[in-house]
Each structure stands twice: as C-alpha cells, then as structure tokens.
Amino acid sequence: MRVYSFPEFSRDYPNDDACLDRLFKERYGSDILTCPGCGVVDSKFYRLNGRKAYSCVNCRYQIHPLAGTIFHKSDTPLTKWMYALYLFSVSKNGVSAMELQRHLGVTYKCAYRIGKKIRELMQQNADKLSGIIEMDETYIGGKRRGHKGKFDNKTAIIGMVERKGKAKARIGHPDATTAVPMLNAYVERGSKVHTDDSRIYHRVKRNFDHESVNHSIKEYVRGDVHTNSIEGFWGNMKNSISGTYHAVSPAYLQTYVNQFVFFYNHRDVQVWPVLLKLAARQS
C-alpha cells in the first residue's frame, strides 16, 4: 500500500482555492455537469471570485460545494481543515484536540470542533459480517475507588470482528438484550460465532452456530475457536485512548469507538481518499 506523503499533500493543497476545487470535484465529479438550474447537460461551471461557490455559464445558477458538509459555515481556512483531515488519515491512534491546536495554530475550542466533526464522518455502516465472527465485551473509563480499588461507572462496549475481516462495536449494556440484537443486525445467518464463556452470549446459539472458550479455566484456544482477534482490537483501542486522549467522556465515547472501527476496517487501504470523499459529501 502506497503512503500519501506530506510533500504530496502540500503540493496538492497549497491554498484555499485548491482545496475548494478538489472538494467540488469530489462532490460533483467534475466542473462539467448537468445544471440543476437550467437543465443543460454538460454545462460548464466557473469559480466565483471571492466566494466559495461556482456558477453555471448558461443561467448563472450557483453551486455551493461546502453546503451541508463539515466545512459549512466555518470561518477556519480550508487549508487547516484539509491538514486536519490529513493528520487523521495518517494517524492510526487518532489525533487529540491539543495536537490539532498545536499543528493548526487555532484555539483549543476550534481544534476540538474540527476533531469532533471529522470523527462524525466515521460512522459505522450497515454492512453485515460473515464467516467466523469473534464477539466480546470490554469496559472503558470509570473512577477508581481509593488508591488501589476497582473502577466504578465503567462504560461497556460490545464488539465483533470478522476473522481477517472487518469490525463492529457499540456502547451498550453488557447482557443478552444488547448482544443478540447486534448479532441479528450485523451478522449474516449461517456464520459461526466464537465468544468466551460469559453469560451474555447464552442466547447466541438460537440463531447462530456458536462455540466458546472457557476463560475461567484458562482455556483461550481450542482448535480454531478463540477470541484473539477481538481482544487484540480492544487492546489497540484502549492503548490509543489512554495514550492519545487520556480520558473520554461516556457521552462522546461512541464517536471514538467509531473512529477506531473505521481505521481497523481500512487498515489495508490508503485512508486519505476515503476520508476526503466522506468529508466532501453532504451530511
């Protein structure tokens, strides 16, 4: 997989005009398209001076490529927005608001909003997993009771990883009423589901071929039955959260979970064009 380097990024996006032109082409495909105003096929659109808009040469109908996107009504230069997108695309562990603030030279409030908007692009889709599915739950955050006590008020996350494939993860109560609907929604019938011996998966066998390993007796692998893939995903996600963000509010945790699922699912492709296309589309 070829890496999109920073020198290439600097060459392609030297100013706001270059950024806007690229976003226009990402959203509409070309500067020649059927005009929504006059209906002329293959009408030419030209850039309006001093405005983030394009006009039809025939009827002067105006197109605003930033309308409805994460850039809409933002006073932050497009070069900074695009650089923030680039930083996210080359960082597997995410980018904190403090890091964005340092790189972009903006206020913390502005950096936080940019990061939040970029993470909103990384929604999990409705595509279903198939084959061998590993399912497990984990916990994030909470407050420690005393100096060496247990953590209270942790947030539970239930996740699934398709063996050598993609992942899904959702915040939810760690019981069968959350786990089973997730499987029904995101896993193809006929798939095999591997879990540990937790009671929350006792209903899985009703709809799926279910096998489990008994962690309580230190059984972690039995033939091809294991949950190593999903546990590896949890480990990377927790290390990234603690190392990059340090702590995440439960109210916003799902957006960070979505981010890690997004990068996991795109681990074998160049992220920059995917993220750019998502940023250019109307939300």
C-alpha positions in Angstrom: 0.0 0.0 0.0 1.5 3.3 -1.1 1.5 6.1 1.5 0.2 9.6 0.6 3.1 11.7 1.9 3.1 15.1 3.4 5.1 16.6 0.5 2.4 15.3 -1.9 -0.3 16.8 0.3 1.5 20.2 0.4 1.8 20.1 -3.4 -1.9 19.2 -3.9 -3.4 21.7 -1.4 -1.3 24.8 -1.3 -4.2 27.2 -0.7 -7.9 27.5 -0.1 -8.7 27.7 -3.8 -7.0 24.4 -4.5 -8.9 22.8 -1.5 -12.2 24.1 -2.7 -11.6 22.9 -6.3 -10.8 19.4 -5.0 -13.9 19.3 -2.8 -16.0 20.4 -5.7 -14.7 17.6 -7.9 -15.1 15.1 -5.0 -18.7 16.0 -4.6 -19.8 16.5 -8.2 -17.2 14.6 -10.1 -16.2 17.4 -12.5 -16.6 21.1 -13.3 -18.8 20.0 -16.2 -22.2 18.5 -15.2 -25.9 18.8 -15.8 -27.0 22.2 -14.3 -29.8 21.9 -11.7 -31.0 25.4 -12.7 -31.3 25.3 -16.5 -31.0 21.6 -17.1 -28.3 22.0 -19.7 -26.3 18.7 -20.0 -22.5 19.1 -19.7 -22.8 22.7 -18.6 -19.6 24.4 -17.5 -19.3 25.9 -14.0 -16.8 28.5 -13.2 -15.5 29.7 -9.8 -16.9 33.0 -8.4 -14.2 35.4 -7.3 -14.2 35.9 -3.5 -16.8 33.3 -2.9 -16.9 29.6 -2.1 -19.2 29.0 -4.9 -19.4 28.1 -8.6 -21.8 29.4 -11.3 -23.3 27.9 -14.4 -22.1 29.7 -17.6 -25.6 29.5 -19.1 -28.0 30.5 -16.4 -25.7 31.6 -13.6 -27.2 29.1 -11.2 -24.8 28.8 -8.2 -23.5 25.7 -6.6 -22.0 25.8 -3.1 -19.9 22.7 -2.6 -19.4 23.2 1.1 -23.1 23.4 1.9 -24.2 20.6 4.3 -20.6 19.3 4.8 -18.4 19.5 7.9 -16.9 22.8 6.4 -20.3 24.5 6.2 -20.4 28.0 7.8 -16.9 27.6 9.2 -14.5 30.6 9.2 -11.5 28.3 9.6 -9.4 28.3 6.4 -9.9 25.2 4.2 -6.2 24.6 4.3 -6.4 24.0 8.0 -9.4 21.7 7.7 -7.7 19.7 5.0 -4.5 19.5 7.0 -6.5 18.2 10.0 -8.1 15.5 7.7 -4.6 14.6 6.6 -3.4 14.2 10.1 -6.3 11.9 10.9 -5.6 9.9 7.8 -2.0 9.1 8.7 -2.6 8.5 12.4 -3.7 5.1 13.5 -4.3 6.2 17.1 -6.3 9.3 16.3 -5.5 13.0 16.9 -6.3 14.8 20.1 -7.6 18.4 20.2 -4.4 19.6 21.8 -2.4 18.1 19.0 -4.7 19.7 16.4 -4.3 23.0 18.2 -0.5 22.8 18.0 -0.4 21.8 14.3 -3.1 24.2 13.1 -2.4 27.2 15.2 -6.0 27.6 16.3 -7.8 27.9 19.6 -8.5 24.7 21.6 -12.2 25.3 21.1 -11.7 25.4 17.3 -9.4 22.3 17.3 -11.9 20.4 19.4 -14.8 21.2 17.0 -12.7 20.2 14.0 -11.8 16.8 15.5 -15.4 16.2 16.5 -16.6 16.9 13.0 -14.0 14.6 11.5 -14.9 11.8 13.8 -18.6 12.2 12.8 -17.6 11.2 9.3 -16.5 7.8 10.6 -20.0 6.3 11.2 -20.3 2.5 11.1 -22.3 1.3 8.1 -25.0 -1.4 8.0 -22.9 -3.9 6.0 -23.0 -7.4 7.6 -20.2 -9.6 8.7 -19.9 -13.2 7.7 -17.7 -16.3 8.2 -16.2 -16.7 11.6 -17.2 -13.9 14.0 -15.5 -13.2 17.3 -17.6 -11.4 19.8 -16.6 -9.9 23.1 -17.3 -7.1 25.6 -14.9 -4.6 27.2 -15.1 -1.6 29.6 -13.7 1.9 29.2 -13.1 4.6 31.8 -14.7 4.9 35.3 -13.3 6.2 38.6 -11.1 4.3 40.9 -12.4 3.6 44.5 -9.5 4.5 46.7 -5.8 4.3 45.8 -5.9 0.7 44.6 -9.6 0.0 44.4 -11.7 -1.1 41.4 -13.1 1.3 38.8 -16.7 2.2 39.2 -19.1 3.5 36.4 -17.2 2.0 33.5 -18.8 2.2 30.1 -19.4 -1.2 28.4 -18.7 -1.8 24.7 -19.7 -4.9 22.8 -17.8 -5.6 19.6 -17.5 -8.1 16.8 -14.6 -8.9 14.5 -14.9 -10.9 11.3 -11.9 -13.3 11.2 -9.4 -11.5 9.0 -12.1 -9.0 8.1 -14.0 -6.0 9.5 -15.3 -5.0 12.9 -18.4 -3.5 14.6 -18.6 -2.1 18.1 -21.3 -0.4 20.1 -21.7 1.0 23.5 -24.4 -0.9 25.3 -25.5 -2.7 28.5 -23.4 -5.9 28.7 -26.2 -8.5 28.5 -28.1 -10.7 26.1 -30.6 -8.0 25.3 -27.7 -6.0 23.6 -25.5 -8.8 22.3 -28.2 -10.8 20.5 -29.8 -7.8 18.6 -26.3 -6.8 17.5 -25.7 -10.2 16.0 -29.0 -10.3 14.3 -28.4 -6.8 12.8 -24.8 -7.1 11.7 -24.0 -10.8 11.1 -25.2 -13.0 8.2 -27.2 -16.0 9.1 -25.1 -19.2 8.8 -22.0 -17.5 10.3 -20.1 -19.1 13.1 -19.8 -17.0 16.3 -17.0 -17.5 18.8 -17.2 -16.0 22.3 -15.8 -16.5 25.8 -18.0 -18.2 28.4 -19.8 -15.0 29.6 -23.5 -15.5 30.3 -24.4 -12.6 28.0 -23.9 -14.9 25.0 -26.1 -17.8 26.1 -28.8 -17.0 23.6 -26.5 -16.8 20.6 -26.9 -20.5 19.8 -30.6 -19.9 19.0 -29.8 -18.2 15.7 -26.1 -19.0 15.0 -23.5 -21.8 15.2 -22.0 -20.8 18.5 -18.8 -22.0 20.2 -17.0 -20.6 23.2 -13.7 -20.9 25.1 -13.8 -21.0 28.9 -11.6 -18.3 30.1 -12.5 -19.0 33.7 -10.4 -22.2 33.5 -7.7 -20.5 31.4 -8.9 -22.0 28.1 -8.0 -19.4 25.4 -7.8 -21.5 22.3 -9.5 -24.8 21.3 -8.8 -25.7 17.7 -9.8 -22.7 15.7 -12.1 -21.4 18.4 -10.8 -18.3 20.1 -11.4 -14.6 20.6 -7.8 -13.4 20.0 -8.8 -11.0 17.1 -11.4 -9.1 19.1 -9.2 -8.9 22.1 -6.4 -7.6 20.0 -8.8 -4.9 18.7 -9.7 -4.0 22.3 -6.1 -3.7 23.3 -5.2 -1.4 20.5 -8.3 0.8 21.1 -7.6 1.1 24.9 -3.9 1.9 24.3 -4.9 4.6 21.8 -7.5 6.2 24.0 -5.1 6.2 27.0 -2.1 7.3 25.0 -3.7 9.9 22.8 -6.9 11.1 24.5 -6.1 10.0 28.1 -9.8 10.0 29.0 -13.1 10.2 27.0 -16.5 11.2 28.3 -19.1 8.4 28.1 -21.3 10.9 26.2 -18.9 11.0 23.3 -17.3 7.6 23.6 -19.2 6.1 20.7 -17.7 8.6 18.3 -14.2 7.5 19.4 -15.2 3.8 19.1 -16.5 4.6 15.6 -13.1 6.1 14.8 -11.2 3.0 15.8 -13.6 0.7 14.0 -13.1 2.9 10.9 -9.3 2.7 11.0 -9.4 -1.1 11.7 -11.7 -1.6 8.7 -9.5 0.5 6.5 -6.2 -0.9 7.7 -5.2 -2.3 4.3 -6.1 0.7 2.2 -5.0 4.3 1.9 -7.2 6.3 4.3 -6.8 9.8 2.8 -9.0 9.4 -0.3 -11.7 7.6 1.7 -11.8 10.4 4.3 -11.7 13.1 1.7 -14.7 11.6 -0.1 -16.6 11.4 3.1 -15.8 15.0 4.0 -17.0 16.3 0.6 -20.4 14.6 0.7 -23.5 16.3 2.0 -24.4 15.1 5.5 
